[in-house]
Structures are given as C-alpha cells and as structure tokens.
Amino acid sequence: MEFKDILKDLRTEKGLTQTQLAKDINFSMSIINKWENGKKNPSVQALKILAKYFKVSTDYLLGLED
C-alpha cells in the first residue's frame, strides 16, 4: 500500500474530512489533498506529526510495516 492510500484510510477510519485533519495537525487542506492524491509527499517532519496524531509508526505510514 502507498502512503496516499494509508493516509486516506486512517483519516476515514477516524471519520475525519480532509479539512478537519488539516485543522487538527496545522496544515492546509490543499496539502492533505495533494498527499492523498499522490501529487506530493510529506516532509519528514510532517510524517512525524501524522504518526503521532494517528498513533502509528512512520514505517507504517510509508507502507514498510503492517
């Protein structure tokens, strides 16, 4: 699974919109949209923020572990 799919799955499992996630982690909705559409990859710092927010590892977000 790719990052874009993992992020979307985690977000929808929590019942969040892209706008809600963006607000919660202090990013723009457009960057969340770009990540989920595979148009842009997150920075290392963004990965850390997402991992902490969703309580998963960065390796999980990157599709390196189940």
Phi and psi in radians as a Rosetta constraint file:
Dihedral C 1 N 2 CA 2 C 2 CIRCULARHARMONIC -1.608 0.35
Dihedral N 2 CA 2 C 2 N 3 CIRCULARHARMONIC 2.792 0.35
Dihedral C 2 N 3 CA 3 C 3 CIRCULARHARMONIC -0.894 0.35
Dihedral N 3 CA 3 C 3 N 4 CIRCULARHARMONIC -0.815 0.35
Dihedral C 3 N 4 CA 4 C 4 CIRCULARHARMONIC -1.004 0.35
Dihedral N 4 CA 4 C 4 N 5 CIRCULARHARMONIC -0.688 0.35
Dihedral C 4 N 5 CA 5 C 5 CIRCULARHARMONIC -1.289 0.35
Dihedral N 5 CA 5 C 5 N 6 CIRCULARHARMONIC -0.685 0.35
Dihedral C 5 N 6 CA 6 C 6 CIRCULARHARMONIC -1.114 0.35
Dihedral N 6 CA 6 C 6 N 7 CIRCULARHARMONIC -0.789 0.35
Dihedral C 6 N 7 CA 7 C 7 CIRCULARHARMONIC -1.071 0.35
Dihedral N 7 CA 7 C 7 N 8 CIRCULARHARMONIC -0.816 0.35
Dihedral C 7 N 8 CA 8 C 8 CIRCULARHARMONIC -1.081 0.35
Dihedral N 8 CA 8 C 8 N 9 CIRCULARHARMONIC -0.735 0.35
Dihedral C 8 N 9 CA 9 C 9 CIRCULARHARMONIC -1.080 0.35
Dihedral N 9 CA 9 C 9 N 10 CIRCULARHARMONIC -0.810 0.35
Dihedral C 9 N 10 CA 10 C 10 CIRCULARHARMONIC -1.083 0.35
Dihedral N 10 CA 10 C 10 N 11 CIRCULARHARMONIC -0.745 0.35
Dihedral C 10 N 11 CA 11 C 11 CIRCULARHARMONIC -1.120 0.35
Dihedral N 11 CA 11 C 11 N 12 CIRCULARHARMONIC -0.829 0.35
Dihedral C 11 N 12 CA 12 C 12 CIRCULARHARMONIC -1.227 0.35
Dihedral N 12 CA 12 C 12 N 13 CIRCULARHARMONIC -0.568 0.35
Dihedral C 12 N 13 CA 13 C 13 CIRCULARHARMONIC -1.068 0.35
Dihedral N 13 CA 13 C 13 N 14 CIRCULARHARMONIC -0.575 0.35
Dihedral C 13 N 14 CA 14 C 14 CIRCULARHARMONIC -1.473 0.35
Dihedral N 14 CA 14 C 14 N 15 CIRCULARHARMONIC -0.057 0.35
Dihedral C 14 N 15 CA 15 C 15 CIRCULARHARMONIC 1.262 0.35
Dihedral N 15 CA 15 C 15 N 16 CIRCULARHARMONIC 0.507 0.35
Dihedral C 15 N 16 CA 16 C 16 CIRCULARHARMONIC -1.756 0.35
Dihedral N 16 CA 16 C 16 N 17 CIRCULARHARMONIC 2.556 0.35
Dihedral C 16 N 17 CA 17 C 17 CIRCULARHARMONIC -1.504 0.35
Dihedral N 17 CA 17 C 17 N 18 CIRCULARHARMONIC 2.917 0.35
Dihedral C 17 N 18 CA 18 C 18 CIRCULARHARMONIC -1.052 0.35
Dihedral N 18 CA 18 C 18 N 19 CIRCULARHARMONIC -0.665 0.35
Dihedral C 18 N 19 CA 19 C 19 CIRCULARHARMONIC -1.120 0.35
Dihedral N 19 CA 19 C 19 N 20 CIRCULARHARMONIC -0.748 0.35
Dihedral C 19 N 20 CA 20 C 20 CIRCULARHARMONIC -1.124 0.35
Dihedral N 20 CA 20 C 20 N 21 CIRCULARHARMONIC -0.764 0.35
Dihedral C 20 N 21 CA 21 C 21 CIRCULARHARMONIC -1.079 0.35
Dihedral N 21 CA 21 C 21 N 22 CIRCULARHARMONIC -0.798 0.35
Dihedral C 21 N 22 CA 22 C 22 CIRCULARHARMONIC -1.003 0.35
Dihedral N 22 CA 22 C 22 N 23 CIRCULARHARMONIC -0.777 0.35
Dihedral C 22 N 23 CA 23 C 23 CIRCULARHARMONIC -1.124 0.35
Dihedral N 23 CA 23 C 23 N 24 CIRCULARHARMONIC -0.753 0.35
Dihedral C 23 N 24 CA 24 C 24 CIRCULARHARMONIC -1.096 0.35
Dihedral N 24 CA 24 C 24 N 25 CIRCULARHARMONIC -0.623 0.35
Dihedral C 24 N 25 CA 25 C 25 CIRCULARHARMONIC -1.868 0.35
Dihedral N 25 CA 25 C 25 N 26 CIRCULARHARMONIC 0.129 0.35
Dihedral C 25 N 26 CA 26 C 26 CIRCULARHARMONIC 1.126 0.35
Dihedral N 26 CA 26 C 26 N 27 CIRCULARHARMONIC 0.747 0.35
Dihedral C 26 N 27 CA 27 C 27 CIRCULARHARMONIC -2.173 0.35
Dihedral N 27 CA 27 C 27 N 28 CIRCULARHARMONIC 2.885 0.35
Dihedral C 27 N 28 CA 28 C 28 CIRCULARHARMONIC -1.387 0.35
Dihedral N 28 CA 28 C 28 N 29 CIRCULARHARMONIC 2.665 0.35
Dihedral C 28 N 29 CA 29 C 29 CIRCULARHARMONIC -1.099 0.35
Dihedral N 29 CA 29 C 29 N 30 CIRCULARHARMONIC -0.589 0.35
Dihedral C 29 N 30 CA 30 C 30 CIRCULARHARMONIC -1.132 0.35
Dihedral N 30 CA 30 C 30 N 31 CIRCULARHARMONIC -0.589 0.35
Dihedral C 30 N 31 CA 31 C 31 CIRCULARHARMONIC -1.263 0.35
Dihedral N 31 CA 31 C 31 N 32 CIRCULARHARMONIC -0.647 0.35
Dihedral C 31 N 32 CA 32 C 32 CIRCULARHARMONIC -1.061 0.35
Dihedral N 32 CA 32 C 32 N 33 CIRCULARHARMONIC -0.777 0.35
Dihedral C 32 N 33 CA 33 C 33 CIRCULARHARMONIC -1.057 0.35
Dihedral N 33 CA 33 C 33 N 34 CIRCULARHARMONIC -0.762 0.35
Dihedral C 33 N 34 CA 34 C 34 CIRCULARHARMONIC -1.126 0.35
Dihedral N 34 CA 34 C 34 N 35 CIRCULARHARMONIC -0.693 0.35
Dihedral C 34 N 35 CA 35 C 35 CIRCULARHARMONIC -1.090 0.35
Dihedral N 35 CA 35 C 35 N 36 CIRCULARHARMONIC -0.819 0.35
Dihedral C 35 N 36 CA 36 C 36 CIRCULARHARMONIC -1.235 0.35
Dihedral N 36 CA 36 C 36 N 37 CIRCULARHARMONIC -0.387 0.35
Dihedral C 36 N 37 CA 37 C 37 CIRCULARHARMONIC -1.667 0.35
Dihedral N 37 CA 37 C 37 N 38 CIRCULARHARMONIC 0.026 0.35
Dihedral C 37 N 38 CA 38 C 38 CIRCULARHARMONIC 1.282 0.35
Dihedral N 38 CA 38 C 38 N 39 CIRCULARHARMONIC 0.282 0.35
Dihedral C 38 N 39 CA 39 C 39 CIRCULARHARMONIC -1.454 0.35
Dihedral N 39 CA 39 C 39 N 40 CIRCULARHARMONIC -0.331 0.35
Dihedral C 39 N 40 CA 40 C 40 CIRCULARHARMONIC -2.633 0.35
Dihedral N 40 CA 40 C 40 N 41 CIRCULARHARMONIC 2.600 0.35
Dihedral C 40 N 41 CA 41 C 41 CIRCULARHARMONIC -1.848 0.35
Dihedral N 41 CA 41 C 41 N 42 CIRCULARHARMONIC 2.578 0.35
Dihedral C 41 N 42 CA 42 C 42 CIRCULARHARMONIC -1.281 0.35
Dihedral N 42 CA 42 C 42 N 43 CIRCULARHARMONIC 2.703 0.35
Dihedral C 42 N 43 CA 43 C 43 CIRCULARHARMONIC -1.273 0.35
Dihedral N 43 CA 43 C 43 N 44 CIRCULARHARMONIC 2.959 0.35
Dihedral C 43 N 44 CA 44 C 44 CIRCULARHARMONIC -1.060 0.35
Dihedral N 44 CA 44 C 44 N 45 CIRCULARHARMONIC -0.737 0.35
Dihedral C 44 N 45 CA 45 C 45 CIRCULARHARMONIC -1.079 0.35
Dihedral N 45 CA 45 C 45 N 46 CIRCULARHARMONIC -0.750 0.35
Dihedral C 45 N 46 CA 46 C 46 CIRCULARHARMONIC -1.113 0.35
Dihedral N 46 CA 46 C 46 N 47 CIRCULARHARMONIC -0.707 0.35
Dihedral C 46 N 47 CA 47 C 47 CIRCULARHARMONIC -1.034 0.35
Dihedral N 47 CA 47 C 47 N 48 CIRCULARHARMONIC -0.740 0.35
Dihedral C 47 N 48 CA 48 C 48 CIRCULARHARMONIC -1.093 0.35
Dihedral N 48 CA 48 C 48 N 49 CIRCULARHARMONIC -0.746 0.35
Dihedral C 48 N 49 CA 49 C 49 CIRCULARHARMONIC -1.110 0.35
Dihedral N 49 CA 49 C 49 N 50 CIRCULARHARMONIC -0.791 0.35
Dihedral C 49 N 50 CA 50 C 50 CIRCULARHARMONIC -1.113 0.35
Dihedral N 50 CA 50 C 50 N 51 CIRCULARHARMONIC -0.747 0.35
Dihedral C 50 N 51 CA 51 C 51 CIRCULARHARMONIC -1.069 0.35
Dihedral N 51 CA 51 C 51 N 52 CIRCULARHARMONIC -0.775 0.35
Dihedral C 51 N 52 CA 52 C 52 CIRCULARHARMONIC -1.146 0.35
Dihedral N 52 CA 52 C 52 N 53 CIRCULARHARMONIC -0.752 0.35
Dihedral C 52 N 53 CA 53 C 53 CIRCULARHARMONIC -1.084 0.35
Dihedral N 53 CA 53 C 53 N 54 CIRCULARHARMONIC -0.803 0.35
Dihedral C 53 N 54 CA 54 C 54 CIRCULARHARMONIC -1.567 0.35
Dihedral N 54 CA 54 C 54 N 55 CIRCULARHARMONIC -0.028 0.35
Dihedral C 54 N 55 CA 55 C 55 CIRCULARHARMONIC 1.010 0.35
Dihedral N 55 CA 55 C 55 N 56 CIRCULARHARMONIC 0.835 0.35
Dihedral C 55 N 56 CA 56 C 56 CIRCULARHARMONIC -2.309 0.35
Dihedral N 56 CA 56 C 56 N 57 CIRCULARHARMONIC 2.966 0.35
Dihedral C 56 N 57 CA 57 C 57 CIRCULARHARMONIC -1.494 0.35
Dihedral N 57 CA 57 C 57 N 58 CIRCULARHARMONIC 2.800 0.35
Dihedral C 57 N 58 CA 58 C 58 CIRCULARHARMONIC -1.145 0.35
Dihedral N 58 CA 58 C 58 N 59 CIRCULARHARMONIC -0.581 0.35
Dihedral C 58 N 59 CA 59 C 59 CIRCULARHARMONIC -1.063 0.35
Dihedral N 59 CA 59 C 59 N 60 CIRCULARHARMONIC -0.692 0.35
Dihedral C 59 N 60 CA 60 C 60 CIRCULARHARMONIC -1.086 0.35
Dihedral N 60 CA 60 C 60 N 61 CIRCULARHARMONIC -0.819 0.35
Dihedral C 60 N 61 CA 61 C 61 CIRCULARHARMONIC -1.023 0.35
Dihedral N 61 CA 61 C 61 N 62 CIRCULARHARMONIC -0.590 0.35
Dihedral C 61 N 62 CA 62 C 62 CIRCULARHARMONIC -1.502 0.35
Dihedral N 62 CA 62 C 62 N 63 CIRCULARHARMONIC -0.024 0.35
Dihedral C 62 N 63 CA 63 C 63 CIRCULARHARMONIC 1.395 0.35
Dihedral N 63 CA 63 C 63 N 64 CIRCULARHARMONIC 0.337 0.35
Dihedral C 63 N 64 CA 64 C 64 CIRCULARHARMONIC -1.573 0.35
Dihedral N 64 CA 64 C 64 N 65 CIRCULARHARMONIC -0.273 0.35
Dihedral C 64 N 65 CA 65 C 65 CIRCULARHARMONIC -2.543 0.35
Dihedral N 65 CA 65 C 65 N 66 CIRCULARHARMONIC 2.766 0.35
